[in-house]
Every structure is written in structure tokens, then in C-alpha cells.
């Protein structure tokens, strides 16, 4: 497969966020229920309404592109926290997520971070474990039983 990964440009942000919501709705929403699905939709809409969060120094986003179509997205929040990672269903299990994660891991390591943290969905748990993330605690918030806190030590790169 021929695709490229790069830091998102201003033109990539809307299609990347559309992809994130679309993939979430197709693959993850069944695990979440209506309240949490609406929370995800609202979070994406807030990003659309406040695109300044993607100015340099705020959030870091990389996209995978097949020709000019966004097929994958990874985004950080709070510097070393992965807040979004989604790959178009037609491109899953082809190395796109691994390359996105490797790219952001290298970027964060160069910025001086020693670990990445995230909350995995049930759908992403096996990928993150395979990549080398470990579960850092069991979820204690009964309102979000579907997320698993995980971390990855960047010294392993």
C-alpha cells in the first residue's frame, strides 16, 4: 500500500476529524452507549468550533494520506497524551496505525517526553498492547468503564 504520514496541515484537520468521528461511530460506538457516543460527537464538534487548538504548541496531529484522502489520524492533548487515533476501516490491519504511533512517539521523544499516555477503547486495546503499551491502572470511574488507562515508555524506541 502506498500512503504517506505527515504532520497535519490546516487543510487536513477537518477531514481528519470527520474520519475520527466516522470510524468511532462504525467501530466503537456499540461499546459506549448513547451518552458516551454523544460525548464523542460533542468533543469533535468542539474541535471544529475551536480550530485554534491546532496552532503550533497546542496539539500535535499527524495524518496518514492515500493520495490526498485522509485515511488515519493521531492527535495529542496535553503534550504526551494521545486523545484521538483512528484509521479508516478499509485501511485497518495494514500498518497505518503502527506507523502513525511510531511517528508520534519519535516526535514526542524529540520534544523531551519519556512516555505516552492514553485511555484505550475496547476496540484499540489489543493494538496498544501489541505496540508495547501497558495498563497503568484499572478504570475506577463507573461513568466511563470502557476506557483503559495505558502508558508507553519512549526509551524503548
C-alpha positions in Angstrom: 0.0 0.0 0.0 1.2 3.5 -0.9 0.4 6.2 1.6 2.3 8.9 3.4 2.3 10.2 7.0 2.9 13.8 7.8 2.1 16.5 10.4 -1.4 17.7 9.6 -1.8 20.9 7.7 -4.8 23.3 8.2 -6.5 21.6 5.2 -6.1 18.2 6.8 -7.8 19.0 10.1 -11.5 18.9 9.1 -11.2 15.7 7.0 -9.2 14.1 9.8 -11.8 14.9 12.5 -14.6 13.7 10.2 -12.7 10.4 9.8 -12.3 10.1 13.6 -16.0 10.5 14.2 -16.9 8.2 11.3 -14.6 5.4 12.4 -15.7 5.9 16.0 -19.4 5.6 15.0 -18.7 2.5 12.9 -16.4 0.5 15.2 -16.5 1.9 18.7 -20.0 3.4 19.5 -21.5 0.0 20.2 -19.1 -0.3 23.2 -20.1 3.1 24.6 -23.8 3.6 24.6 -25.7 6.7 23.6 -24.4 9.1 26.4 -20.7 8.4 25.6 -21.3 8.4 21.9 -22.9 11.8 22.2 -19.9 12.9 24.3 -17.5 11.9 21.4 -19.6 13.7 18.8 -19.6 16.8 21.0 -15.9 16.6 21.5 -15.3 16.5 17.8 -17.8 19.4 17.2 -15.9 21.5 19.9 -12.7 20.9 17.9 -14.4 22.1 14.7 -15.6 25.2 16.6 -12.1 26.0 18.0 -9.6 25.1 15.3 -7.0 27.4 17.1 -6.2 24.5 19.3 -4.2 23.1 16.4 -1.9 26.1 16.3 1.7 25.1 16.9 2.4 24.3 20.5 -1.1 23.3 21.4 -2.0 19.9 20.0 0.0 17.7 17.7 -1.8 15.9 14.9 -0.4 13.6 12.2 -2.4 12.1 9.4 -1.9 9.2 7.0 -2.9 10.1 3.4 -3.6 7.8 0.5 -3.2 10.2 -2.4 -5.0 13.2 -0.9 -7.5 11.3 1.2 -7.1 11.2 5.0 -7.1 7.5 6.0 -5.7 7.9 9.5 -5.3 10.4 12.3 -3.4 10.6 15.6 -3.6 13.6 17.9 -2.0 14.5 21.2 -3.6 16.5 24.0 -1.6 17.9 27.0 1.6 17.2 25.2 2.1 13.5 25.7 -1.4 12.2 25.9 -3.0 10.6 22.8 -6.5 11.9 22.5 -7.5 10.5 19.1 -6.3 7.7 17.0 -8.4 6.3 14.2 -7.8 4.5 10.8 -10.3 4.2 8.0 -11.8 0.7 8.1 -10.6 0.0 4.5 -7.0 0.6 5.7 -7.0 -1.2 9.1 -4.6 -4.1 9.8 -2.2 -2.7 7.1 0.3 -1.0 9.3 -1.2 2.5 9.2 -1.8 2.8 13.0 1.6 1.4 13.8 3.3 4.0 11.5 1.1 6.8 13.0 2.0 5.7 16.5 5.7 5.3 15.7 5.8 8.8 14.1 4.2 10.5 17.1 6.4 8.5 19.5 9.5 9.8 17.7 8.2 13.4 17.7 7.4 13.2 21.5 10.8 11.7 22.3 12.5 14.5 20.4 10.4 17.0 22.4 11.8 15.5 25.6 9.0 13.3 26.8 9.7 9.9 28.3 6.3 8.3 28.0 3.0 8.4 26.2 -0.3 8.0 28.0 -3.8 7.3 26.7 -7.2 5.8 27.5 -7.8 2.9 25.2 -11.2 2.0 23.9 -12.1 -1.8 24.0 -11.6 -1.8 20.2 -8.0 -0.4 20.5 -6.8 -2.4 23.5 -5.1 -5.2 21.5 -3.3 -2.8 19.2 -1.9 -0.8 22.0 -0.8 -3.9 23.9 0.9 -5.2 20.7 2.6 -1.9 20.2 4.1 -2.1 23.8 1.7 -0.1 25.9 0.9 -1.4 29.4 -2.2 -0.9 31.5 -1.3 1.5 34.3 -4.4 1.1 36.4 -7.9 -0.3 36.2 -10.6 2.2 35.5 -12.2 3.5 38.7 -14.7 5.9 37.2 -18.0 4.0 36.9 -19.2 6.6 34.4 -16.5 5.5 31.9 -16.0 1.8 32.3 -15.0 1.4 28.7 -11.6 3.1 28.9 -8.4 1.5 30.0 -5.5 3.9 31.1 -2.3 2.9 29.4 1.3 4.1 29.1 4.3 3.6 26.8 7.9 4.3 27.7 9.6 6.2 25.0 13.0 4.9 25.9 12.0 1.7 24.1 12.2 3.4 20.7 
